[in-house]
């Protein structure tokens, strides 16, 4: 019960990695609000689904007010919502670029701009931003995605400084997962998945739970002296 009596928000929480984190946090005692564009694909008595487009600034403020009014506080925020719109740079459209930046970067800012100061005023909390191995090392055909995931690392380090000011005691960290078996990989040909697996020291791709447990660690008091850190969870991937 490492998150007993805590209130946690997980964006992109309807399926995949977000679902794994939401259900694990709930198992560990948290009341979880799983935010997504659609309904939850699972049922858990300690996970409340909330439909939200994180790019909508006003709706994000309404959601923040709703959570604080209903639960009284926010202890953990996981900024996990993200999309891909892949193309080589010379072929990438403005729409592909703008949409990925809007969701993956502005969406992270839209909630944290409210939750961070709230945690700071309450004397503590944990914010976990989901970056990517692509944000650390880049990837062909993902200039937009790589840029946003690298930007998340910059936000993480900035917020770790800002929200710790005046004794705020808010910890802000990032996780940079390697390729993980979620819906986002279902359209990737098997030969490419095998290639990605072969680039890791462990010879396989991650399961969502293998990213959720590091997130649980960062959310818990076990990580009480860790902030501004980027935790690479990629099986020893070599790019």
C-alpha atoms as one frame of an Amber mdcrd trajectory, in Angstrom:
protein
   0.000   0.000   0.000   2.704   2.441  -1.006   0.158   5.021  -2.188  -2.394
   4.580   0.586  -4.861   7.503   0.815  -3.231   9.364  -2.061  -4.954  10.880
  -5.058  -3.338  10.265  -8.423  -4.092  11.517 -11.937  -2.923   9.461 -14.910
  -3.400  10.938 -18.368  -3.807   8.590 -21.286  -5.169   6.210 -18.693  -7.817
   4.335 -20.680  -5.552   1.625 -22.042  -1.982   0.453 -22.519   0.712   1.981
 -20.367  -1.726   4.396 -18.725  -4.019   1.549 -17.734  -1.118  -0.414 -16.266
  -0.086   2.554 -14.129  -3.625   3.455 -13.074  -4.455  -0.080 -11.950  -1.124
  -0.585 -10.188  -1.509   2.725  -8.325  -5.028   1.694  -7.312  -3.742  -1.669
  -6.097  -1.227   0.214  -3.962  -3.969   2.232  -2.243  -4.437   5.326  -4.387
  -7.652   6.849  -5.639  -6.923   7.237  -9.346  -8.495   9.483 -11.949  -7.654
   8.119 -15.387  -7.941  10.820 -18.032  -8.377  10.001 -21.695 -10.226  10.991
 -24.867 -12.537   7.989 -24.543 -14.073   5.664 -21.984 -11.936   3.307 -19.918
 -11.403  -0.107 -21.476 -11.432  -1.747 -18.041 -13.300  -1.582 -14.753 -11.644
  -0.887 -11.411 -13.510   0.379  -8.318 -10.604   2.646  -7.397 -10.101   4.122
 -10.859 -12.434   6.863 -12.059 -12.532   7.573 -15.760 -12.705  11.170 -16.955
 -12.987  12.174 -20.607 -10.657  15.067 -21.358  -8.700  16.467 -24.267  -5.475
  17.636 -22.625  -4.923  20.195 -25.375  -8.008  22.116 -24.229  -6.730  24.685
 -21.761 -10.110  25.624 -20.275 -11.249  22.007 -19.902  -8.003  21.160 -18.131
  -8.682  23.896 -15.581 -12.248  22.599 -15.122 -10.881  19.093 -14.569  -8.343
  20.314 -12.030 -11.054  22.163 -10.101 -13.271  19.057 -10.214 -10.597  16.793
  -8.747  -9.669  19.203  -5.965 -13.321  19.733  -5.058 -14.128  16.003  -5.044
 -10.948  14.577  -3.509  -9.521  17.578  -1.674  -5.995  17.225  -3.012  -3.730
  15.830  -5.719  -0.660  13.870  -4.654   0.531  12.328  -7.916   0.329  13.404
 -11.549   1.484  11.162 -14.383   1.653  12.964 -17.725   1.384   9.950 -19.990
  -0.978  11.018 -22.811   0.783  11.085 -26.133   0.388  10.366 -29.853   2.522
   9.722 -32.918   2.133  10.978 -36.479   5.253   9.638 -38.148   6.850  10.825
 -41.376  10.269  11.720 -42.673  10.979  15.404 -42.095  10.810  16.245 -45.799
   7.339  14.675 -45.971   5.940  15.804 -42.619   2.929  18.082 -42.854   2.135
  21.051 -40.655  -0.848  19.113 -39.315   1.322  16.161 -38.298   3.813  18.442
 -36.577   1.262  20.653 -34.825  -0.931  17.818 -33.556   1.933  15.909 -31.941
   3.356  19.054 -30.346  -0.096  20.062 -29.118  -0.862  16.742 -27.417   2.586
  15.634 -26.259   3.935  18.957 -25.054   1.138  21.464 -24.538  -1.018  18.742
 -22.987   1.672  18.138 -20.368   1.913  21.864 -19.662  -1.867  22.360 -19.466
  -2.340  20.138 -16.400   0.986  20.723 -14.685   0.500  24.499 -14.703  -2.326
  23.905 -12.193  -1.265  20.728 -10.386   2.327  21.787  -9.725   1.481  24.967
  -7.803  -1.304  23.075  -5.991   1.193  20.472  -4.776   3.654  23.206  -3.886
   1.060  24.969  -1.732   0.169  21.651  -0.071   3.785  20.929   0.799   4.589
  18.133  -1.603   3.727  15.727  -4.371   5.168  13.734  -7.238   4.923  14.570
 -10.938   6.032  11.919 -13.422   6.410  12.849 -17.076   6.532  10.034 -19.624
   9.246  10.797 -22.156  10.751   8.175 -24.479  13.983   6.584 -25.580  13.277
   8.482 -28.803  13.438  11.736 -26.848  16.885  10.800 -25.602  18.394   9.493
 -28.842  16.121  10.542 -31.715  14.597   8.310 -34.376  14.212   8.408 -38.144
  10.726   9.510 -39.183   9.807  10.864 -35.747  11.152  14.404 -35.675   7.904
  15.703 -34.156   7.644  12.933 -31.547  11.338  13.098 -30.629  11.168  16.862
 -30.228   8.228  16.651 -27.832   9.721  13.835 -25.786  13.012  15.712 -25.514
  11.016  18.792 -24.547   9.407  16.836 -21.731  12.866  16.230 -20.287  13.496
  19.981 -20.320  10.160  20.617 -18.613  10.958  17.972 -16.004  14.222  19.595
 -15.004  12.675  23.066 -14.990   9.697  22.045 -12.871  11.898  20.132 -10.456
  13.506  23.507  -9.714  10.378  25.680  -9.812   8.070  23.543  -7.662  10.735
  22.928  -5.014  11.048  26.665  -4.345  10.073  27.978  -0.921   9.983  24.503
   0.566   7.480  23.196  -1.973   8.933  19.675  -1.776   7.396  18.671  -5.110
   9.422  16.013  -6.894   9.371  16.019 -10.698  10.911  13.156 -12.642  10.674
  11.614 -16.097  10.609   8.052 -17.341  12.017   7.361 -20.803  10.601   3.965
 -21.809  11.972   1.877 -24.613   9.611   0.228 -27.064   6.699  -1.168 -25.061
   4.001  -3.580 -26.208   0.991  -1.275 -26.246  -1.565  -0.366 -28.927   0.871
   2.127 -30.428   3.023  -0.778 -31.679   0.202  -2.894 -33.093   0.617  -1.341
 -36.528   4.376  -1.903 -36.589   5.457  -4.869 -38.767   6.808  -7.861 -36.852
  10.206  -7.664 -38.531  10.652  -4.144 -37.153   9.549  -5.245 -33.676  12.122
  -8.020 -33.844  14.744  -5.496 -34.889  13.885  -3.236 -31.931  14.054  -6.200
 -29.562  17.448  -7.138 -30.978  18.759  -3.663 -30.149  18.220  -4.243 -26.431
  20.615  -6.013 -24.109  17.698  -8.118 -22.828  16.618  -9.185 -26.298  12.936
  -8.284 -25.968  10.467  -5.418 -25.802   8.902  -4.181 -22.564   5.492  -5.034
 -21.182   3.397  -2.120 -19.802   3.788  -3.360 -16.214   7.565  -3.020 -16.533
   7.117   0.721 -16.989   4.328   0.990 -14.411   6.461  -0.311 -11.541   9.190
   2.333 -11.993   6.387   4.939 -12.064   5.056   3.523  -8.796   8.527   3.834
  -7.280   8.827   7.485  -8.334   5.329   8.226  -7.034   6.033   6.673  -3.631
   8.013   7.817  -0.616  10.701   5.311  -1.582  11.865   7.920  -4.108  11.695
  10.804  -1.621  15.195  12.074  -2.491  14.917  11.772  -6.273  13.929  14.761
  -8.388  14.886  16.199 -11.751  15.894  12.714 -12.869  15.308  10.891 -16.166
  14.903   7.169 -15.571  15.657   5.203 -18.726  13.659   1.968 -18.766  14.655
   0.473 -22.086  16.189  -2.955 -21.532  19.644  -1.583 -22.304  18.652  -0.378
 -25.745  21.447   0.467 -28.155  20.565   3.057 -30.782
